[in-house]
Amino acid sequence: MSHGALDAYRDAYARVRVEREAWAREHARARALFGAVVNAFERLPALARAMTVQTYGDDVDAMFARATVSAQYASLDAMFVGLVEACEGLERVATAMRRAKTDAWRRIDAMEHAPRLGGGEKVGPQPSVAECVLGLEEMWRMHRDESALARALTTRARTCEDAEELRTMHRLFAAQANLDPEEIRLIIDRVPVKNVESDRGRR
């Protein structure tokens, strides 16, 4: 692969690294909110029981009891709003990864001559064209699937009335089963960050 082509893929992989950081931030936020939803939901029955025990003898206390339970539901609603926003952030990352892989395929289509060996030819330690493009394709696929799962779990959680099911969904959300950390590391390391000193030496 020419140095110019490699630099183009370096730029694409640099963007992917930035998007991975954005994903980590959004997922950490979403995971925390999902956990808060579970905790708040688990407290609701006890809170409702405490507020309906005949401890309050006047209308003011009864109104306070109802307001307390209502406030917990309002808090849950706010958490879900934040969780949906975080899921939208994950989807934005997946969309950015789709653009990166689409640009990579377009770069191949724009080549004056088709890459040798179907793009599988390697020169020295440099990755092949196929490795560069397929790495971006795989990154997009993994993040697309995981963002879809996050959205599905969030949608289901909004109507779930079973605490154990909510806890299970939270564990699934936190696990990020579609994202293999080792595979992601290998893909990202496939195209090294630009080495300024070595580039100067080529000039």
N, C-alpha and C positions, 0 to 999 in steps of 0.2 A: 504494500500500500504506500502511495506517495505521502510525503510529509504534509502536503496541503490537505489531502483527504484525512490523514490521521488527525490533524489539527481540528478539522470540522467535527470529527467524532469526539475529540476531546471536549469541544465546546458543548456538545450534546450531553456527554456524561457529566460535565461540570454542572449543567442545569439539573440533571437527575439528582446529583448530590444535594443541591440546594432544595429540591423538592422533597427529598427524603427527610431533611431537617424540618421542613414545614409539616410533613406527615407526622413526624414524631411529636411535634408540639400539639397539633390538632388531636392526635389520638390520645395523648396524655390528658388533655382537657376533657375529651369525651369519656375516657375511662373513669376519671374522677367524678364526673357528673353522673355517669351510670351508677357508680357505687353509691353516690349520695341519694339517687332515686331509690335504690334498694333499701338503704337505711331508713329513709323517710317512710317508705311504704310499710316496712316492718314495724315502725312505731305507731302507725295509724290505729290498729285495733286497740292497743293499750290506751292510747290517747283518747279514743272515742269512749272506751269504757270508763276511764277516769272522769271524763267530762259529763257522763250521764249518771254517775253515782249520786244518790240523793244527799249530797253534801251541801248543795247550794239551796238556800231557803228563800231567796227573793229573785225577782225578775232580772235584776242587774247581773247576778251571778249566772243565771241561766243563759243570758245573752252572751256573757263572757265565755261560757263553755262552748256555745255554738260557734262563736267567733274564733276560738282557739282551733277547733277542728277545721273550720273553713280556711284559716291561715295556713294550716299544714297542706291542704289541697292546693292552695294558691302557690305555695312554695314548690310543690311537685310540678305544677304547670310551668313555673319559671325554669326549673331544672330541665324539663323536656324541651323547652324553647332553646336553651343553651345547647342541649345535646343534639338537636336537629341542626343547629348552626355549625356545630363541630363536624357533624357528618357531611354537611355541605362543603366544609373545608377539605375533608378527605376526598370528596368527589372532585374538587378543583385540582388537587394534586394528581389524581388519576387522569384527569383530562390533560394536564400539562405533560404527563408521561406519554399519553397517546399522541400528542403533537410531536414529541421528540422522536417517537418511533416512526411516525408518518413522514416526518422530514428526512429521516434516515433512508427510508425506502425511496423517496423522491430523489434523494441524492444519487442513488444507484441508477434510477431511471434516466437521470440527466448525464450520466457518464458517456463520454464519446465512444468508448469501447467497453463492451461488457467485461466485468471482472473475470479473471482467469479462474478456472476450476469452480465455476459457480460462486465465486466470491470466497472460496475456501483457501486460496493460496496465501501462504504466510511468507514474510521476508524477515528473517532473523527473529528477534523477540517480539516484534510488533504483532498485534492481533490481526486476524484476517478481516476483510470487509464483512463476511458472513457472521463472524463472532461479534463484531460491533453492532450490527443491525439486529441480530437475534437476541442479543443481550437487552437492547432497548425494548424489543417486542415482549420479552419475558417480564421485564420490570413493569411494563404497562399492564400486562395480563394479571399479574399477581395483585397489583394495587387496585385494578378495576374490580376483581373478584372480592377483595377484602372490603372495599368501600361499599359494594353492593350488600355484603353480609352485614356490615355495620348499620346500613340503612334499614335492612329487613329486621334486625334485632331491635332497633329503636322503634320502628313502627309497631312491632308486636308488643313491646314493653308498655306502650301507651295504653293498651287495652287489657293488659294482663292483670289478673286479680289473684294470682297465686304467688306467694313470697318465694317459695322454693324454685318455681320456674324462673322468676326474676333473677334469683341468685345464679341459676344455671346460665341464663342468657348473659349475665355480667361476666361470668368466667369465659364464655365463648368470645365475647367482645374483647376481653383483655388478652386472650390467647393469640389473636391474629394468626389463625391457622393457615391462611393463604400465603403468609409471608415467611419464608425460610431465611433466617438471618445469615446462615452460612452461604446459601446460594446468592443472596443479595450482595454479600461481601465479595464473593468471587466475580460476580458480574461487574460491580462498580470498579473493582481493581483491574479489570480486564484492559481498560484504557487508562493508562497512567496520567496523572496530572501533568500539565505542560512543564517541562524542565527548561527554564529560561537560560541557564548556563550552557546546556547542551545545544540549544537552538542557536545561541551566539556562535558556538563552535562550528556550526554548519555554514555560517555566513562568510 
